[in-house]
Every structure is written in C-alpha cells, then in structure tokens.
Amino acid sequence: MSIETGGYGALVIVIVMALVTLATRWGGVFVMSFVPISYRVQQFISAMSGSVLVALLAPLALNGDNGARLALLATGLTMLMVKKPLLAITLGLVTAAVYRYLFP
C-alpha cells in the first residue's frame, strides 16, 4: 500500500494532518468547557501531562543510542539542579551533538 505523494499529494497530507490536529485540540478545549475543574480533575490533568512525557521519553531511553541516553541524563540532571527547562533542553541537545560528533 502506498500513498501518491507526487504533485499535490504531500500538501494534501499535511493539510489533513493539520486539520486533524486542530480538531483534536479545539475539541478537547470544547469538551473541557463543560467539565467543572474540581481538585480531582486538576490532579488528573497534572498526572496526565507527566504520563505523556514518560510515554515519549521511555522508548528513547530504552531504544535510543548512547547519545540519546546521555542527552536524557544531562537534561534530567540539569532540571533537578537548576530547574530551568530551556537551559536543560539546550544542554541535552548539545550533549547529544557533541557525543555523536566525537563517537560517530
């Protein structure tokens, strides 16, 4: 099974993906406008964001190369020590880049 991406095919795919993304984001906001934000709902939302983060990072930690693992370690340690996300992300990216440059 293949999708024709010549001509306008790729553009159509990108537009459809953008529309689906917008629909899910706006749909979530619309649905949550009917839910009263109680303490339990607030806890659920906070826990959900952490679980999404773990779901994104766990495969990288398990299946990634040593550069990815070292970047995760550098990012995590920087966040624990400095608590500045932009600095931690930058250090993680630089760590991965330097490792992959030195050990191709």
Secondary structure, 3 states (H helix, E strand, C coil): CCCCCCCCHHHHHHHHHHHHHHHHHHHHHHHHCCCCCCHHHHHHHHHHHHHHHHHHHHHHHHHCCHHHHHHHHHHHHHHHHHCCHHHHHHHHHHHHHHHHHHCC
